[in-house]
Amino acid sequence: FPDVTPANVHYDNVNTAAQVLGLADGLSTGLYGPRALTQRQQMATFLVRLVDLTLVPEGAEGAEAS
């Protein structure tokens, strides 16, 4: 995102959230908008994506048996 430069303390986290994890899409303008207001449905989408990343599928290695 052009509005989050390497000088920004959150640069690595923003890029990881967007490119690696797919948590954040940014704005339709191609910016991240770190100072933009977040709507309720945007935060809900972010949180659902985060929860989906943290859940271990049933039967996966390390999951507890039922």
C-alpha positions in Angstrom: 0.0 0.0 0.0 1.5 3.3 -1.0 0.2 5.1 2.1 2.0 2.7 4.5 5.7 3.2 3.8 8.7 1.2 5.2 9.1 4.1 7.7 5.8 3.2 9.3 6.2 1.0 12.5 3.4 -1.2 11.3 4.7 -1.7 7.7 5.6 -5.4 8.0 2.4 -6.3 9.9 0.2 -4.4 7.4 1.9 -6.2 4.4 1.7 -9.6 6.1 -2.0 -9.1 7.0 -2.7 -8.2 3.4 -0.4 -10.3 1.2 0.4 -13.3 3.3 -2.7 -13.9 5.4 -5.4 -12.2 3.2 -6.9 -10.5 6.2 -7.0 -6.9 4.8 -7.9 -5.8 1.3 -7.4 -2.1 1.8 -9.5 0.5 0.2 -10.9 0.4 -3.3 -8.4 3.2 -4.2 -5.5 0.8 -3.6 -4.6 2.5 -0.3 -4.6 0.9 3.1 -6.1 3.9 4.9 -4.6 3.6 8.3 -6.4 6.8 9.5 -9.7 6.0 7.8 -12.7 5.2 9.9 -13.6 1.5 10.0 -17.2 0.5 9.5 -18.7 -2.3 11.6 -19.1 -4.7 8.7 -15.5 -4.1 7.7 -14.3 -5.1 11.2 -16.6 -8.1 11.2 -15.1 -9.3 8.0 -11.6 -8.8 9.3 -12.4 -10.7 12.5 -14.1 -13.6 10.7 -11.0 -14.0 8.4 -8.8 -13.9 11.5 -10.8 -16.6 13.3 -10.9 -18.7 10.1 -7.1 -18.6 10.1 -6.8 -19.7 13.7 -9.2 -22.6 13.6 -7.7 -26.1 13.3 -9.8 -28.3 11.0 -11.2 -31.4 12.6 -8.9 -34.4 12.1 -5.9 -32.2 11.4 -2.6 -33.1 13.1 -2.5 -31.8 16.6 -6.3 -31.5 16.9 -7.9 -33.2 19.9 -10.0 -36.2 19.2 -13.7 -36.0 20.0 
